[in-house]
């Protein structure tokens, strides 16, 4: 488990090397990531400005409560709301970025495939399918945020346990979505992808969790998104190459005639 997790994290490191080798290519991935980040930052700043008013509006029943209970409730809800918004922006960032920037990232993963050699799909998943997949990831991210928000309300352990579980769940979702690009381009549906990746869960988790943690660094998401696309392509190719001998061994050879 630990070795697989570390192996998965290493794919992001390998993806970051592309910044040195192909900086012009990687700069393409900054465009959609930067636009999405600016929108999300604007929404978060707006929330920070009005969080007290929003919490007060949502808890009118606590107006007559005595201290410290009123303060505990409203401060706790305010903190949970802010943390939830940060987490929501983190888990929806990838989906939004993929939805609006699929042509940019398709070029990055295709060029990564070419550096590896072998068969490279001529066509990607397409902008429409990429946008649909991105929106699906956003929906899953919202559901994960609700879970984290609910767990965060649990006294003492909630504020710690919630974000940890959130990073784990969101990281796994992110890794699956990024890796799916190279697999879908080869005609693999979700069921086939799930079967292919079944033996690589710890690797997928390590890759996705490390990417999510890097997204917490200020402006880290913008720089890491292109590297994550490269890393996910490398991961997909490793899994595919590992399965190739298995498929070959399972292929029945025709019987020679007497």
Secondary structure, DSSP 8 states (H G I E B T S, - for coil): -HHHHHHHHHHHHHHHTHHHH-HHHHHHHHHHHHHHHHHHHHHHHHHHHHHHHHHHHHTGGGTT--TTHHHHHHHHHHHHHHHHHHHHHHHHHHHHHHHHHHHHHHHHHHHHHHHH-S---SS-S-HHHHHHHHHHHHHHHHHHHHHHHHHHTSTTTHHHHHHHHHHHHHHHHHHHHHHHHHHHTTT--HHHHHHHHGGGHHHHHHHHHHHHHHHTSTTHHHHHHHHHHHHHHHHHHHHHHHHHHHHHHHS-------
